[in-house]
Amino acid sequence: MRRFRRAYITVAAKAGKSTFAAGLALLLTIADRPQESGAHVYICSTKLEQAKIVYDEVVKFVELNSELDGFYTIYRSPPPRIFFDSIHAKIGTIAIGGKLDGINAHGIIRDELHAFTEGHREGCEKLSSRMLARQQPLMVDITTAGSDKSLLWREEDDYASRVAESAISEHIVDDSYFSFIARMDADDDPFAENSWHKANPSLGVTIPLSMIQEEANRAKQDATKLHEFLRYK
């Protein structure tokens, strides 16, 4: 059985979160057999359109893999979903606030947790309860940084930070929780290029360095752009 049952991953925008989450969704759906035959994995967000970003990456992966031909069926009518018929598994999409009854989830990926508000708290609590019947479920949060108004994000980010910090101390806060936080430290110069890699681990790969340089220069001149730069870059 897997060690981690919860995961929190936060990096800057355009760092490849959706692509990573799509690959993870497929692994949870297909590769956890025989312990989890008939795995159901759900990509959820505050809006179905947002959940479809990761889902569309899943579709792209399977359609480009000829070895999976005949192994899946795609249903494009809302809510979009993909079935792997021979193993009774599926990947679906959920908008928090919609109907959650009848869900028996092996994997849940919450996309852009920073967008979740207090009004989504009850739905999030229901999500956790929909995983209780599985042997080794995994819930994953992928997100960019939130604001102080994003209370659900703040609570999860604070907990994830304590878990990460405890990894170098004698007391592990939660050994079943995986925490990956890519961001600048509080005392870093946000305009120093050697600080940008902390929040952008794929800088120079998926994100051109010149783009961050241009946005940093704009942020120096515009207070509104500065807030955006500090949050998303």
Secondary structure by P-SEA (a helix, b strand, c coil): cccccbbbbbbcccccaaaaaaaaaaaaaccccccccbbbbbbbcccccccaaaaaaaaaaaaaccccccccccccccccccccccccccccccccccccccccccbbbbcccccccccaaaaaaaaaaaaccccbbbbbbbbccccccaaaaaaaaaaaaaaaaaccccccccccbbbbbbccccccccccccccccccccccccccaaaaaaaaaaaaccaaaaaaaaccc
